Amino acid sequence: MNIFFQQLLNGLTLGSVYALVALGLTLVYGILHIPNFAHGALYMVGAYVAFYLVGAAGANYWVAMLGAAAFVALLAVLSDRLVFHRLRNAPPLHDMIAAIGLLLFLEAGVQAIWGAEFHRLAPPYTQIVRVFDLVAPAQRLIIIAAAFGLMLVLHLFLTRTLTGSTIIAMAQNREGASLVGIDATKVSVLTFAISGALAAVAATLFAPINLVYPSMGHLVIMKAFVIIIIGGMGSIPGAIIGGLVIGFAESFGAFYVSTDYKDIIAFALLVLILSIRPQGLFPSGAR
Amino acid sequence: MPSKTFQKPLLAVLLALGIVFPMIAANDYYIYVMSLAYIMAIAAVGLNLILGYTGQLNLAHAGFMAIGAYTVGILTVDYGVPYWAAFALAGILSAFIGFFAGLISLRLKGHFFSIFTLCVGFIIYLIIEKWDALTHGTVGIIDIPAPTGLGPIRFDNTWSQYYLVLFFLVVSMWVMSRIVNSLLGRAFLAIRNGEDLAETLGINLMRTKVLAFVLSTFYAGLAGALYAGFVRFIGPGMALESHTFDMIAFILVGGIGTLFGPLLGAVLLTWLTQSLQFLQDYRMIVFGPLLILLVMYFPQGLIGFYRQRQARRAAASAKDRRTQRAVVGTAQEARTNA
C-alpha cells in the first residue's frame, strides 16, 4: 500500500510538472500553429535563473520563482517579436527551423555562462510530511499544490476574464478574432509571456528534486510534445490530463517495469497510440 | 526542376579538386577534417531528400546514422564480422528500421511528423544508451577496425581513407542526382509543393513518402558506417537530435532542395567550425542565430540564391531579346510598308 502510494505521489509530481510545461506549449500552438521546439530551452533557462537568484543573489525560493518567471516571460515575448512574428508568412518549415535555432542558441548561451556541469538548487523545504503511515517529502506536495493552483488560476483567467477570452478566441479562429477587434499582437505577446512564465515556474518547482544542466529541457519538452499530441494540440484540458497520464505511466512504469527504460515509456506510449490512432486520443481539427 | 546549374565541366572541376585536395592540403589533419565533412555531407544529402525534396522535416536522421555506425561497431568489434560485410548490412538495417519508422510516422502530417520523428530519434538514443549488453552503453564502442583492404588497395592511412570516403560521396551524389531527376524525384517534389495536388495527380502519397524516407535513412546508415570505420570510436551521443540540427544547418546554408546544397553546406560549415575551434563548445551561439537569420533573410541558401539570380538574369535577357526582336520587327514592317 505504502509503495503504491509512493508511486502515486511520484506520478502526480511528475504529471503536474509536465502538465505545466505542456500547457505553455499548447497555448503557443493555439496561437502560432507551430511546435515551439525552443520551449524546453525556456524551461531550462527558468531553472538556471532561479538557481542563480537563490545561489548567487541569496533570494528567497518564491522570490526566485517570480524572478525566473518574469525573466523567461520576457525572453519568450522577445522570441515571438524578434523571430516568430517576422516569420508569420513563411512556410511552417521555416518556423520550426527558427525554433530549433533559438533552442541551440539558448542552450549554448547558458552553457557559456554557467558551464556544462550539473548544479543543484537547494531544496527550500526538506521536511517530511507524515499522515498515518504514509510519508511524503514536503517539496513534492508543494509541487503538486503549486502546479494545480496555477492551473486553476490559468483556467479562471482564460474563461472568466475578457483578456483571457481573447486568447481562446484567437486560438479558435484567427480571422474571426480579428474581425471582432481583438489585437493579434497583444494576444500573441500575452500568450508567449504566459507560456514562458509557466515553463519557468515548472522548472523552479522541479529543480530542487532534480538537477540543473544545459540539456535538462530536452526530455521534458519531448514529453510535453507527447502530451499535447495525445491530449490534442491546442487543448488545455488535454494538456493537463495528458500530463497526468504520462506522469503516472512513468512512475508506475519505473517501478513495475524498469527504471532504466522509464524515459522510453512516454515515447513508446506515443508510438503505440499513434500506430493505432493516427489522429490521437482526442482529435482536434486537421493534422 | 532538374538541376542544370552544374554542367559537366563544373562537375569535372569539382571532382578534380576533390582528388587533388590531399596533395595540396598542408597536413594530414586537414585531410581528416575534409573526410569528416564528406561523411556528414552524405548524411545531409540523404536528409535533403526527405526534407528538401519531399518537404518532411525528419528529426530522427542522426538516429539512423547512429544505427548504421553501431551496426558496424557491434558487428566488427563484438562479433568479428569483416568490415565490408558489416558495412553492407549497416545501410540495409538503417533502411529496414527506417521503413517501419516511416510507415508509422508518415501517417502524420507536417508538425506532427516532425514531433514524432523527434521522439523516434530520442528513442533510438535512449536504447543505444541503456542497452549496455548490446551497445556498450554510455562508454561507446572503441577500437572499431579500419576498413579492410580491397584487393591491392589498403585503407590504413588518412590518405587512402580520404579517397574511400570521396568515392562513396561521388557515388552517393550520382545516385541522388539520378533519383531526383527521375519521375520519382518529380513525385517527391509534387508532394512537397502540395500533398492534395500530388494525390490528385495520381501519386500514391504514402508509398512515395515512405520510399523517400527509406532512401534517406539508407544514406544515413551508409554515412554512419563510414563514420564508424573512419573515426573508429562511436558513442550514443551521435544519435542526439543536435546532430540532426547540424545537418539541417548544412542543408540550409548550401541550399535546401538542391543537389549540391548539402555538400556545399557541410564543407563550408565544417571548415567554419574548424576555424572557430576555440568556439567548439559554444559554436551553437553562432549557429543558432545563423539558422534563424538564414530562414528569415536567405531561405534559399547559397545554391538556391545563385540559381535564382541566374533565372532572373535569363528572364531579363530573354525579355531584352524579345523587345529587340519586336523593335527589329516593327522597323522591318515600317520598311516594307514604305
Interface residues (C-beta under 8 A of the other chain):
Chain A: H33 I34 P35 F37 V83 R86 L87 A90 P92 L93 H94 M96 I97 A98 I100 G101 L102 L103 L104 F105 L106 E107 A108 G109 Q111 A112 A116 H218 L219 M222 F225 V226 I229 M233 D260 Y261 D263 I264 F267 A268 L270 V271 L274 S275 P278 R287
Chain B: L51 G55 L57 I104 R107 L108 K109 G110 H111 F112 S114 I115 F116 L118 C119 V120 F122 I123 L126 I127 K130 E241 S242 F245 I248 L252 D281 Y282 R283 M284 I285 F287 G288 P289 L290 L291 I292 V295 M296 P299
